[in-house]
Amino acid sequence: MSESYQPETLALRAGIERSQFHEHSEAMYLTSSFVFDNAEQAAKRFIGEEPGNIYSRFTNPTVTLFETRLAALEGAEQCVATASGMAAILSICMALLKAGDHVVASQSIFGSTVNLFNNVMKKFGVETTFVSATEVAQWQAAVRQNTQLFFLETPSNPLTEISDITAIAALAKSCGALLAVDNCFCTPILQRPLDFGADIVIHSATKYIDGQGRVLGGAVLGSKKLMEPVYGFLRTTGPTMSAFNAWVFVKGIETLKLRMEAHSANALQLAQWLENQPNVSRVFYPGLASHPQHSLALKQQKTGGGIVSFEVKGGKAAAWRVIDNTRMLSITANLGDTKTTITHPATTTHARISPEARAAAGIGDGLIRIGVGLEALVDIQSDLVKGL
């Protein structure tokens, strides 16, 4: 489908291939395998001489539709769907890195991603150096001769720090490394990292792409050349997306633009309100003028997104009191849902990393993260007031 179409049109129309039944809504192909016309066709498909579906671990029309649609939105040549966001990150590491390689990663990333680099990849002989998400000089200083990958989230989880994608991409290119950007918080509706020089985009589709907390999934996007080994890893090892989950994500993408705009509008107003609460010491939201990288956020993102984090006075006890006094907000570590979620990062999403790593990332005991949903803003505020 032509890339001249607007994002909201691509979200509804990209990748559609109707069956012989000429269905209007996208079909869901719940089958483990596919039947061939003859033995010769089967042989050609298995060795890649003929295109077509073979086995749903690595070829399924519904998954392909999801991949095509998300690639169109991100401006990528190819998308490879995975079973989860973490499976997406693991896949690029296993497909593109080898023993003896070095990674430079932002210290402000999801706790499980930190553990993946520190524990899993380290066992395979891959070392990782963690640096500031915002200080490009630290990325430069961390580069070694064997550095092969830069990895970052922007905005970061949970402090919404903004990394300069253009500057870090240029640095990566100058030393022969690839830049992978986790675009989970923004989605391609608000930010397209490939447009700023990134090589790879990562998604946890579980979050905003689904948008209703229903299923797990992930995606890796980039050039066909880079995606070939990623697809090969997925085909061989199997952490792939199911057809049912892909169909749910396709439906989620249809309303992605509307939801991201609504999430962002609610989040900005909530952040502004939190700045005026006496028991709140600091608010982290890219859309606020008080955010350290506010001007950079305006260049890279269309809006500030739907995640607001804030520190309360009194540390962990005060933070837990705020959370425990809510009656409407969902106490869960997930985000990107139509329903507002609230969590305490130091004891949930980042609990399994060391206290030193949490401190370096700025995650204190008084920090609360909110995934702002689509409820009436006044009701979200009223629920928070109970604990504040």
C-alpha positions in Angstrom: 0.0 0.0 0.0 1.3 3.5 -0.9 3.2 5.2 1.9 1.6 8.4 0.7 -1.5 7.5 2.8 -1.8 9.1 6.2 -1.1 7.0 9.4 -4.8 6.6 10.3 -5.5 5.2 6.8 -2.5 2.8 6.9 -3.7 1.6 10.3 -7.0 0.5 8.7 -6.0 -0.6 5.2 -2.3 -1.6 5.0 -1.6 -5.3 4.3 -5.2 -6.4 3.5 -5.4 -9.5 1.2 -8.9 -10.8 1.1 -9.6 -14.5 0.7 -12.0 -16.1 -1.8 -14.8 -15.1 0.5 -14.1 -11.4 0.0 -14.4 -10.6 3.7 -14.5 -6.9 4.8 -13.0 -7.4 8.3 -9.6 -9.1 8.4 -9.7 -12.9 8.5 -8.1 -14.9 11.3 -6.2 -18.0 10.2 -6.1 -20.4 13.2 -4.2 -23.3 11.7 -1.0 -24.9 12.6 0.0 -25.8 9.1 -0.9 -25.4 5.4 -1.7 -27.9 2.7 0.4 -28.0 -0.6 -0.9 -28.8 -4.1 1.8 -31.4 -4.6 5.1 -32.6 -3.3 7.1 -30.4 -5.6 5.3 -27.3 -4.3 6.0 -28.4 -0.7 9.7 -28.8 -1.5 10.0 -25.4 -3.2 8.4 -23.6 -0.3 10.5 -25.3 2.3 13.7 -24.2 0.5 12.4 -20.8 -0.4 12.1 -21.2 -4.1 8.4 -20.4 -4.0 6.6 -17.9 -1.6 3.7 -19.2 0.4 2.6 -20.4 3.9 4.2 -23.5 5.4 3.8 -23.7 9.1 2.4 -21.1 11.5 5.5 -21.0 13.6 7.0 -18.8 10.9 4.4 -18.2 8.2 0.8 -17.3 8.8 -1.4 -14.8 6.9 -2.8 -13.1 9.9 0.7 -12.6 11.4 1.9 -11.3 8.0 -0.9 -8.8 8.0 0.1 -7.5 11.4 3.7 -7.3 10.3 2.9 -5.5 7.1 0.6 -2.9 8.8 3.1 -2.1 11.6 6.0 -1.8 9.1 3.9 0.6 7.1 3.3 2.8 10.1 7.0 2.7 11.2 8.3 3.3 7.7 10.3 0.0 7.8 11.1 -2.4 5.0 10.2 -5.4 7.1 8.7 -6.3 10.5 9.2 -9.6 12.3 6.5 -10.4 14.9 7.5 -12.1 18.2 5.7 -13.7 21.2 6.4 -10.7 23.5 8.4 -7.5 23.7 11.2 -9.3 25.6 11.3 -12.0 22.9 11.8 -9.2 20.4 14.8 -7.9 22.3 16.2 -11.4 22.7 15.8 -12.1 19.0 17.9 -9.1 17.9 20.6 -10.0 20.4 20.8 -13.7 19.4 20.5 -12.9 15.7 22.9 -10.0 15.4 25.5 -10.5 18.2 28.1 -13.2 18.9 30.5 -14.1 21.7 33.1 -11.4 22.2 30.8 -8.5 21.1 30.0 -5.5 23.2 26.8 -3.5 23.7 26.3 0.0 24.9 22.9 0.5 26.5 21.0 3.2 28.3 20.8 2.6 32.0 17.3 3.9 31.9 15.6 0.9 30.4 13.0 -1.7 31.6 14.3 -3.9 34.4 13.9 -7.2 32.4 15.9 -5.7 29.6 18.7 -4.9 32.0 18.6 -8.5 33.3 18.7 -9.8 29.7 21.9 -8.0 29.0 23.5 -8.6 32.4 22.5 -12.2 32.9 21.4 -14.0 29.7 23.7 -12.3 27.1 26.6 -12.3 29.4 26.5 -16.1 29.5 26.9 -16.1 25.8 30.0 -13.9 26.0 28.4 -10.6 25.2 29.3 -7.7 27.5 27.2 -4.6 28.1 28.1 -1.1 29.3 25.3 1.0 30.7 25.4 4.8 30.3 23.2 7.8 30.7 20.2 8.0 28.4 20.7 11.7 27.8 24.5 12.3 27.9 25.8 11.4 24.4 29.4 11.9 25.6 29.0 8.8 27.8 28.0 6.8 24.8 31.1 8.0 23.0 33.3 7.1 26.0 31.9 3.6 26.3 32.6 2.6 22.7 35.1 -0.2 22.2 36.6 -1.8 19.1 34.1 -4.7 19.5 31.0 -2.6 20.1 28.3 -3.9 17.8 25.0 -2.6 19.2 23.6 0.5 20.9 20.3 0.0 22.7 17.9 2.6 24.2 14.4 3.4 25.1 13.0 6.9 24.5 11.1 8.0 26.4 12.6 5.8 29.1 10.9 3.6 31.6 9.8 5.0 34.1 11.3 8.5 34.1 10.5 9.5 30.5 14.0 10.6 29.8 14.4 11.6 26.1 17.5 10.3 24.2 18.8 12.2 21.2 18.2 9.6 18.5 19.9 11.5 15.8 23.0 12.1 17.7 23.3 8.6 19.1 22.5 7.1 15.6 25.3 9.2 14.1 27.7 8.0 16.8 26.7 4.4 16.2 27.3 4.7 12.5 30.7 6.3 13.0 31.9 3.2 15.0 30.2 0.6 12.9 27.5 -0.3 15.4 23.7 -0.7 15.0 21.2 1.4 17.0 18.1 -0.3 18.3 15.3 1.9 19.8 12.5 0.6 21.9 9.6 2.7 20.7 7.0 1.1 23.1 6.0 4.4 24.9 5.4 6.4 21.7 4.4 3.9 19.0 4.9 5.1 15.4 1.9 7.4 15.8 4.0 9.8 18.0 7.6 8.9 17.0 9.4 7.0 14.1 13.0 6.3 15.2 14.0 5.1 11.7 13.4 8.6 10.5 16.0 9.9 12.9 18.7 7.4 11.9 18.0 4.3 14.0 18.6 0.9 12.4 16.1 -1.2 14.4 12.8 -0.5 16.2 11.5 -2.7 19.0 8.0 -2.9 20.3 6.1 -4.6 23.1 2.9 -4.8 21.2 1.3 -5.9 24.5 1.2 -2.2 25.4 -0.3 0.5 23.3 -0.6 -1.4 20.1 -3.1 -3.8 21.7 -4.3 -1.0 24.0 -6.7 -3.1 26.0 -4.5 -5.4 28.0 -5.6 -8.6 26.2 -2.7 -10.4 24.7 1.2 -10.6 24.6 3.3 -9.8 21.5 6.3 -8.0 20.2 7.9 -6.8 17.0 11.3 -6.0 15.5 11.5 -3.7 12.5 14.2 -2.5 10.1 15.7 -3.2 6.7 15.2 -6.5 5.0 18.9 -7.2 5.3 18.8 -6.8 9.1 15.5 -8.6 9.5 16.7 -11.7 7.6 18.8 -13.1 10.5 16.1 -12.1 13.0 13.5 -14.0 11.0 15.9 -16.9 10.7 16.3 -17.0 14.5 12.6 -16.9 15.1 11.9 -19.6 12.5 14.4 -21.9 14.1 13.8 -21.3 17.8 10.0 -20.5 17.8 9.3 -17.4 20.1 6.8 -16.3 17.4 3.5 -14.6 17.5 0.2 -16.6 17.4 -2.4 -15.9 14.7 -5.0 -15.0 17.3 -2.8 -12.5 19.0 -1.8 -11.0 15.6 -5.5 -10.5 14.8 -6.1 -8.8 18.1 -3.1 -6.4 17.4 -4.5 -5.7 13.9 -7.7 -4.6 15.5 -5.8 -2.5 18.1 -3.8 -0.7 15.4 -7.0 0.5 13.8 -7.7 2.8 16.8 -4.0 3.5 17.7 -3.9 7.1 16.5 -7.2 8.1 18.3 -6.0 6.4 21.5 -2.5 7.9 21.5 -3.9 11.3 21.1 -6.4 10.8 23.9 -3.8 9.2 26.2 -1.5 12.2 25.6 -4.1 14.8 26.2 -5.1 13.2 29.5 -1.5 12.7 30.5 -0.5 16.3 30.0 -3.4 17.6 32.0 -2.7 15.1 34.8 1.0 16.0 34.9 0.2 19.7 35.1 -2.2 19.0 38.0 0.4 16.8 39.8 2.9 19.6 39.7 0.5 21.6 41.9 0.0 18.9 44.5 1.8 19.8 47.8 2.9 16.2 48.5 4.5 15.7 45.1 8.1 16.7 44.9 8.7 16.2 41.2 6.8 15.2 38.0 8.4 13.5 35.0 6.5 14.1 31.7 8.1 15.1 28.4 5.2 17.5 27.6 5.9 19.7 30.6 8.2 22.7 30.2 9.9 21.6 33.4 11.1 18.3 31.8 14.9 18.4 31.2 14.6 17.3 27.6 11.3 19.1 26.8 12.7 20.8 23.7 14.2 17.6 22.3 10.9 15.8 22.9 9.1 18.4 20.8 11.5 17.7 17.9 11.2 13.9 18.1 7.7 13.3 19.3 4.3 14.6 18.2 3.0 14.7 21.8 4.4 13.8 25.3 2.8 10.3 25.3 0.7 8.6 28.0 3.2 7.9 30.8 3.5 10.2 33.8 5.9 9.4 36.7 6.1 11.5 39.9 7.9 11.4 43.2 6.0 11.8 46.5 7.4 13.1 49.7 8.0 10.4 52.3 9.6 7.6 50.2 8.3 4.1 49.8 5.7 4.3 52.6 4.1 7.5 51.1 4.2 6.0 47.6 2.5 2.8 48.7 -0.1 4.8 50.6 -1.0 6.7 47.4 -1.3 3.4 45.5 -3.2 1.5 48.2 -5.7 4.3 48.6 -6.8 4.3 45.0 -10.1 2.6 44.3 -10.5 2.9 40.5 -6.9 2.8 39.1 -5.6 -0.7 38.3 -2.6 -1.6 40.4 -0.5 -3.4 37.8 2.8 -3.1 36.1 1.4 -3.2 32.6 0.9 0.0 30.7 -0.6 1.3 27.4 -4.1 0.2 28.5 -7.4 2.1 28.0 -7.7 1.8 31.8 -5.3 3.8 33.9 -2.6 1.7 35.6 -0.4 2.6 38.6 2.7 1.0 39.9 5.7 1.4 42.2 8.7 0.8 39.9 11.3 0.2 42.6 9.4 -2.8 43.9 7.9 -4.1 40.7 9.2 -3.4 37.2 12.8 -2.6 38.4 12.8 -4.8 41.6 15.1 -7.5 40.1 17.9 -5.1 39.3 20.5 -4.1 41.9 19.9 -1.1 44.2 22.9 0.5 42.7 21.5 0.2 39.2 18.1 1.6 40.4 19.9 4.6 41.9 22.0 5.2 38.8 18.7 5.2 36.8 17.1 7.6 39.2 14.5 5.3 40.4 13.8 6.2 44.0 11.5 4.7 46.6 9.1 7.6 46.3 8.6 7.2 42.6 5.2 6.2 41.1 4.5 5.5 37.5 1.0 6.0 35.9 0.0 4.7 32.5 -2.7 7.3 31.9 -5.9 5.8 30.5 -9.0 7.1 28.8 -11.2 7.7 31.8 -12.5 11.2 32.7 -9.5 13.2 34.0 -11.5 14.4 37.0 -12.1 10.8 38.1 -8.3 9.9 37.8 -7.5 13.0 39.8 -10.1 12.2 42.4 -8.7 8.7 42.9 -5.2 10.0 43.4 -6.3 12.6 45.9 -7.3 9.9 48.3 -3.7 9.0 48.9 -2.1 12.4 48.2 
